[in-house]
Amino acid sequence: MKTQMLKFLALIVVASVAVAFTNRAPQTYKVSPKESALTWTGKKVTGQHNGTVAISAGSLTWDGKTLKDGSFDIDLSTITVTDITDADTNAKLVGHLKGDDFFGVAKTPKATFVITSVTPKDGKYWVKGKLTIKGITNDSEFPATVKADGKKLTAEAKIIVDRTKYDIKFRSTNFFENLGDKAISNDFELDVKLVATVAGV
């Protein structure tokens, strides 16, 4: 009888520890700008351009099993073009992207994304949030993957952005007629990789 009681108590202790571990309080992970990366792709009738832009800050909240929320900032002043090798042509496009026709970096050098909800689905997460570019905020949603490795999280996602919602109308067929092969797609892609570690580590 005494042995059975001890076994029962031991099972209760193990179960309590397991529940406590599973339901532990969410923890904040700080995004590392050096380890994180963001690449962009913009398409036009005659081809496409690619480049990078820096993640400047951010955080993710993780409860041990599930992504809960988070946010990240984009430093638009760091925009680069990676597919043009001619230095003058490259600089011209970078300058254009930073200008008022596109991101207006002088006035609004930072873009932000803030998660409003996260829904686990088929081994991924369906993320909804608020994307702000040029001081204009719109809803955005996309699938993301998150991997936890000790005290490090790695989150990856492809975000499709309709630039016209952020007052970026240059050569958009929504606003200009007869553009022909000079038309630029309204959508551009952001491939985001966030690497974050437990705050304070």
VOBA-1610 file (N, C-alpha, C; in pm, whole numbers, padded with zeros to 5 digits, always signed):
BEGIN
Met+00083-00121+00000Met+00000+00000+00000Met+00086+00126+00000Lys+00191+00124+00085Lys+00280+00240+00094Lys+00354+00260-00038Thr+00394+00149-00101Thr+00466+00158-00230Thr+00375+00216-00337Gln+00249+00172-00340Gln+00155+00225-00438Gln+00132+00374-00418Met+00123+00417-00292Met+00103+00559-00263Met+00221+00642-00309Leu+00342+00591-00289Leu+00462+00663-00333Leu+00465+00675-00485Lys+00427+00567-00553Lys+00423+00571-00700Lys+00321+00673-00748Phe+00205+00677-00678Phe+00100+00771-00715Phe+00147+00915-00697Leu+00214+00941-00585Leu+00266+01076-00560Leu+00372+01114-00662Ala+00455+01015-00699Ala+00560+01042-00797Ala+00498+01079-00932Leu+00390+01010-00969Leu+00321+01040-01096Leu+00263+01180-01094Ile+00208+01220-00978Ile+00151+01354-00965Ile+00258+01460-00983Val+00376+01436-00922Val+00487+01531-00932Val+00533+01544-01077Val+00551+01430-01144Val+00595+01431-01284Val+00494+01504-01372Ala+00366+01474-01352Ala+00261+01539-01432Ala+00259+01689-01407Ser+00277+01729-01282Ser+00277+01873-01248Ser+00393+01944-01314Val+00510+01880-01314Val+00627+01940-01378Val+00605+01953-01528Ala+00547+01849-01589Ala+00522+01851-01733Ala+00424+01963-01769Val+00319+01978-01691Val+00221+02084-01717Val+00285+02221-01700Ala+00365+02236-01597Ala+00431+02364-01571Ala+00525+02400-01686Phe+00595+02299-01739Phe+00688+02325-01851Phe+00612+02362-01977Thr+00502+02288-02001Thr+00425+02312-02123Thr+00359+02449-02121Asn+00310+02490-02004Asn+00236+02615-01993Asn+00320+02727-01932Arg+00448+02724-01955Arg+00531+02826-01896Arg+00501+02962-01958Ala+00533+03065-01884Ala+00502+03200-01927Ala+00576+03233-02057Pro+00510+03306-02147Pro+00576+03347-02271Pro+00704+03425-02243Gln+00803+03405-02327Gln+00933+03469-02309Gln+00966+03553-02431Thr+01028+03668-02407Thr+01062+03758-02517Thr+01200+03726-02572Tyr+01208+03717-02704Tyr+01334+03694-02775Tyr+01367+03821-02854Lys+01488+03868-02841Lys+01530+03990-02909Lys+01590+03956-03045Val+01542+04024-03150Val+01591+04000-03285Val+01732+04054-03301Ser+01818+03973-03363Ser+01956+04013-03391Ser+01965+04069-03532Pro+01988+04199-03549Pro+01999+04257-03684Pro+02111+04193-03766Lys+02221+04156-03702Lys+02334+04099-03775Lys+02303+03962-03832Glu+02222+03883-03762Glu+02191+03748-03806Glu+02065+03741-03892Ser+01983+03843-03883Ser+01858+03846-03959Ser+01884+03901-04099Ala+01787+03879-04188Ala+01806+03923-04327Ala+01671+03949-04392Leu+01671+04042-04487Leu+01551+04069-04565Leu+01593+04097-04709Thr+01537+04022-04801Thr+01562+04046-04943Thr+01431+04086-05010Trp+01439+04171-05109Trp+01320+04218-05179Trp+01328+04183-05327Thr+01212+04167-05389Thr+01203+04143-05532Thr+01091+04230-05588Gly+01126+04311-05687Gly+01028+04392-05756Gly+01024+04353-05903Lys+00904+04333-05956Lys+00892+04283-06093Lys+00833+04390-06186Lys+00873+04382-06313Lys+00821+04471-06415Lys+00798+04388-06542Val+00743+04450-06644Val+00711+04377-06767Val+00836+04315-06828Thr+00947+04387-06823Thr+01069+04341-06890Thr+01164+04262-06799Gly+01124+04233-06676Gly+01213+04156-06588Gly+01187+04186-06442Gln+01291+04186-06363Gln+01276+04213-06221Gln+01408+04263-06163His+01400+04320-06043His+01519+04362-05969His+01512+04302-05830Asn+01629+04281-05771Asn+01639+04223-05638Asn+01736+04304-05554Gly+01722+04290-05424Gly+01815+04360-05336Gly+01793+04322-05191Thr+01855+04397-05103Thr+01844+04372-04960Thr+01808+04500-04888Val+01763+04485-04766Val+01740+04598-04676Val+01752+04542-04535Ala+01804+04621-04443Ala+01839+04570-04310Ala+01721+04569-04214Ile+01715+04462-04134Ile+01627+04457-04018Ile+01702+04530-03906Ser+01643+04634-03849Ser+01715+04714-03750Ser+01683+04677-03606Ala+01568+04617-03582Ala+01530+04581-03444Ala+01407+04492-03451Gly+01373+04433-03337Gly+01252+04352-03332Gly+01249+04259-03213Ser+01138+04192-03194Ser+01126+04095-03086Ser+01019+03993-03122Leu+01031+03873-03065Leu+00933+03767-03083Leu+00900+03711-02945Thr+00776+03673-02925Thr+00734+03615-02798Thr+00699+03468-02820Trp+00757+03382-02740Trp+00748+03236-02755Trp+00717+03176-02619Asp+00623+03081-02612Asp+00585+03024-02483Asp+00643+02884-02460Gly+00742+02847-02544Gly+00801+02715-02531Gly+00751+02620-02638Lys+00634+02650-02693Lys+00578+02565-02798Lys+00523+02645-02916Thr+00480+02767-02891Thr+00407+02842-02991Thr+00451+02988-02997Leu+00454+03043-03119Leu+00476+03186-03136Leu+00351+03260-03090Lys+00368+03363-03008Lys+00254+03437-02955Lys+00237+03573-03022Asp+00344+03649-03033Asp+00338+03779-03101Asp+00479+03827-03131Gly+00489+03951-03181Gly+00620+04004-03214Gly+00610+04124-03306Ser+00725+04178-03342Ser+00732+04292-03433Ser+00875+04303-03484Phe+00893+04378-03594Phe+01028+04408-03640Phe+01028+04539-03718Asp+01144+04605-03719Asp+01163+04731-03789Asp+01256+04710-03908Ile+01231+04786-04015Ile+01312+04780-04137Ile+01376+04916-04159Asp+01507+04919-04176Asp+01579+05044-04202Asp+01587+05066-04353Leu+01494+05146-04406Leu+01486+05165-04551Leu+01605+05241-04607Ser+01681+05310-04522Ser+01799+05382-04571Ser+01910+05287-04615Thr+01894+05157-04584Thr+01998+05057-04619Thr+01964+04981-04747Ile+01865+05025-04820Ile+01825+04955-04944Ile+01944+04936-05038Thr+01961+04815-05087Thr+02062+04788-05189Thr+01997+04718-05307Val+02063+04723-05422Val+02024+04649-05541Val+02135+04549-05570Thr+02101+04422-05582Thr+02205+04318-05596Thr+02215+04259-05737Asp+02122+04294-05826Asp+02124+04232-05959Asp+02185+04320-06068Ile+02226+04443-06034Ile+02286+04534-06132Ile+02433+04553-06097Thr+02521+04515-06189Thr+02664+04521-06162Thr+02727+04656-06198Asp+02669+04727-06292Asp+02722+04858-06329Asp+02699+04957-06214Ala+02806+05016-06164Ala+02799+05099-06044Ala+02707+05219-06061Asp+02716+05288-06174Asp+02635+05406-06196Asp+02486+05372-06206Thr+02454+05267-06281Thr+02315+05225-06296Thr+02258+05178-06163Asn+02341+05105-06088Asn+02301+05057-05956Asn+02268+05174-05864Ala+02358+05271-05858Ala+02338+05387-05771Ala+02214+05466-05810Lys+02189+05475-05941Lys+02072+05548-05989Lys+01943+05482-05940Leu+01936+05348-05951Leu+01816+05278-05906Leu+01800+05288-05755Val+01910+05272-05680Val+01902+05285-05534Val+01849+05423-05497Gly+01901+05527-05563Gly+01856+05662-05534Gly+01708+05681-05565His+01663+05618-05675His+01523+05626-05712His+01435+05557-05609Leu+01477+05440-05562Leu+01400+05367-05462Leu+01390+05444-05330Lys+01494+05518-05298Lys+01493+05597-05174Lys+01416+05728-05190Gly+01390+05767-05314Gly+01323+05894-05342Gly+01172+05889-05320Asp+01108+06002-05344Asp+00964+06014-05316Asp+00877+05929-05407Asp+00926+05892-05525Asp+00848+05805-05614Asp+00824+05668-05551Phe+00917+05629-05462Phe+00905+05498-05397Phe+00894+05514-05245Phe+01002+05497-05171Phe+00989+05486-05025Phe+01009+05617-04948Gly+01048+05725-05014Gly+01059+05853-04945Gly+01141+05844-04817Val+01260+05786-04831Val+01343+05754-04714Val+01380+05877-04631Ala+01399+05991-04696Ala+01436+06112-04623Ala+01330+06151-04519Lys+01203+06125-04552Lys+01094+06160-04461Lys+01056+06045-04367Thr+01059+05924-04420Thr+01017+05807-04341Thr+01117+05694-04360Pro+01228+05697-04289Pro+01335+05598-04308Pro+01306+05460-04249Lys+01196+05449-04173Lys+01170+05320-04108Lys+01034+05265-04147Ala+01030+05135-04175Ala+00905+05061-04193Ala+00892+04963-04076Thr+00770+04929-04040Thr+00751+04839-03925Thr+00642+04736-03955Phe+00655+04622-03889Phe+00549+04522-03892Phe+00522+04479-03749Val+00394+04480-03710Val+00353+04441-03574Val+00248+04331-03584Ile+00274+04218-03522Ile+00181+04105-03524Ile+00057+04138-03440Thr-00060+04107-03495Thr-00185+04124-03419Thr-00247+03990-03380Ser-00217+03883-03457Ser-00266+03750-03420Ser-00181+03644-03488Val-00173+03528-03422Val-00097+03415-03475Val-00183+03290-03461Thr-00199+03217-03572Thr-00278+03094-03570Thr-00194+02977-03621Pro-00162+02879-03534Pro-00089+02760-03582Pro-00172+02684-03684Lys-00106+02641-03793Lys-00179+02568-03897Lys-00084+02483-03979Asp-00107+02352-03979Asp-00031+02258-04062Asp+00120+02271-04043Gly+00163+02285-03921Gly+00306+02294-03892Gly+00366+02431-03914Lys+00283+02527-03957Lys+00328+02664-03976Lys+00242+02757-03891Tyr+00259+02886-03912Tyr+00178+02985-03843Tyr+00117+03080-03945Trp-00012+03108-03930Trp-00074+03209-04013Trp-00069+03339-03934Val+00011+03431-03983Val+00038+03555-03911Val-00043+03669-03971Lys-00109+03745-03885Lys-00177+03868-03926Lys-00115+03984-03850Gly-00108+04100-03918Gly-00049+04213-03850Gly-00067+04342-03925Lys+00003+04446-03877Lys-00004+04580-03935Lys+00133+04616-03993Leu+00136+04641-04123Leu+00258+04682-04191Leu+00250+04832-04219Thr+00354+04905-04175Thr+00358+05050-04194Thr+00475+05087-04283Ile+00445+05155-04394Ile+00546+05205-04487Ile+00507+05348-04524Lys+00603+05438-04523Lys+00577+05580-04554Lys+00471+05639-04462Gly+00466+05590-04339Gly+00369+05639-04243Gly+00227+05591-04266Ile+00208+05499-04360Ile+00076+05445-04393Ile+00070+05301-04344Thr-00036+05268-04272Thr-00050+05135-04213Thr-00164+05058-04278Asn-00136+04934-04315Asn-00237+04844-04373Asn-00225+04706-04310Asp-00335+04631-04316Asp-00333+04493-04268Asp-00251+04407-04364Ser-00182+04309-04308Ser-00104+04216-04387Ser-00113+04079-04323Glu-00115+03974-04404Glu-00117+03838-04350Glu-00041+03744-04441Phe+00020+03641-04380Phe+00106+03550-04454Phe+00140+03428-04367Pro+00180+03317-04430Pro+00227+03201-04353Pro+00374+03219-04314Ala+00410+03164-04200Ala+00548+03174-04152Ala+00589+03043-04085Thr+00718+03016-04086Thr+00773+02903-04012Thr+00859+02955-03898Val+00857+02885-03786Val+00938+02923-03670Val+01005+02799-03614Lys+01136+02807-03598Lys+01212+02696-03541Lys+01278+02742-03411Ala+01263+02661-03308Ala+01324+02690-03179Ala+01442+02597-03157Asp+01556+02654-03122Asp+01677+02576-03096Asp+01743+02632-02971Gly+01709+02571-02858Gly+01763+02621-02732Gly+01709+02760-02702Lys+01798+02856-02690Lys+01757+02994-02660Lys+01750+03080-02786Lys+01739+03016-02903Lys+01734+03089-03029Lys+01609+03052-03108Leu+01546+03152-03167Leu+01434+03132-03257Leu+01472+03180-03397Thr+01426+03108-03498Thr+01444+03151-03636Thr+01308+03150-03703Ala+01263+03266-03748Ala+01133+03280-03813Ala+01154+03324-03957Glu+01082+03261-04049Glu+01095+03294-04191Glu+00958+03309-04255Ala+00948+03405-04348Ala+00820+03428-04416Ala+00842+03504-04545Lys+00748+03487-04638Lys+00744+03567-04760Lys+00621+03656-04750Ile+00643+03787-04759Ile+00533+03883-04748Ile+00513+03949-04884Ile+00391+03941-04935Ile+00356+04007-05061Ile+00292+04141-05027Val+00350+04248-05081Val+00304+04383-05048Val+00252+04453-05174Asp+00132+04507-05165Asp+00077+04590-05272Asp+00125+04732-05248Arg+00223+04777-05325Arg+00287+04907-05301Arg+00190+05024-05317Thr+00086+05008-05398Thr-00006+05119-05421Thr-00084+05156-05294Lys-00095+05061-05199Lys-00162+05090-05072Lys-00079+05181-04984Tyr+00049+05200-05022Tyr+00141+05284-04944Tyr+00185+05407-05024Asp+00097+05448-05115Asp+00121+05567-05196Asp+00248+05556-05280Ile+00276+05435-05326Ile+00387+05415-05420Ile+00324+05380-05555Lys+00302+05481-05636Lys+00223+05466-05757Lys+00306+05469-05885Phe+00435+05488-05875Phe+00520+05504-05992Phe+00502+05389-06092Arg+00464+05425-06215Arg+00443+05329-06324Arg+00350+05214-06286Ser+00248+05245-06210Ser+00145+05146-06178Ser+00031+05158-06278Thr-00014+05045-06333Thr-00123+05047-06429Thr-00256+05084-06361Asn-00259+05086-06229Asn-00379+05130-06159Asn-00401+05281-06175Phe-00292+05352-06202Phe-00301+05498-06203Phe-00254+05562-06334Phe-00182+05486-06416Phe-00130+05541-06541Phe-00164+05449-06658Glu-00203+05510-06768Glu-00238+05433-06887Glu-00123+05432-06988Asn-00131+05335-07079Asn-00037+05326-07191Asn+00110+05318-07147Leu+00135+05244-07039Leu+00273+05229-06992Leu+00350+05127-07074Gly+00279+05036-07137Gly+00347+04936-07218Gly+00446+04855-07136Asp+00568+04838-07193Asp+00669+04759-07124Asp+00740+04836-07013Lys+00694+04956-06983Lys+00750+05034-06872Lys+00673+05013-06742Ala+00565+04936-06747Ala+00483+04913-06629Ala+00559+04831-06525Ile+00535+04864-06400Ile+00595+04794-06287Ile+00484+04728-06207Ser+00504+04605-06166Ser+00403+04531-06089Ser+00366+04606-05961Asn+00240+04601-05926Asn+00196+04663-05802Asn+00248+04590-05679Asp+00268+04460-05692Asp+00314+04379-05579Asp+00466+04364-05579Phe+00526+04371-05460Phe+00665+04331-05446Phe+00676+04233-05330Glu+00784+04155-05331Glu+00800+04047-05233Glu+00910+04081-05132Leu+00882+04047-05009Leu+00982+04059-04902Leu+01005+03919-04844Asp+01126+03868-04858Asp+01163+03741-04794Asp+01235+03774-04664Val+01169+03743-04554Val+01217+03785-04422Val+01269+03666-04342Lys+01386+03685-04283Lys+01441+03586-04189Lys+01480+03660-04061Leu+01413+03624-03952Leu+01442+03684-03822Leu+01510+03582-03734Val+01623+03618-03680Val+01692+03533-03583Val+01693+03608-03450Ala+01638+03542-03347Ala+01623+03609-03218Ala+01669+03519-03104Thr+01722+03580-03001Thr+01767+03507-02882Thr+01697+03563-02759Val+01695+03484-02653Val+01627+03525-02530Val+01685+03658-02484Ala+01597+03753-02457Ala+01641+03886-02415Ala+01734+03876-02295Gly+01847+03946-02303Gly+01944+03944-02194Gly+02054+03844-02211Val+02039+03752-02312Val+02142+03649-02337Val+02248+03704-02430
//
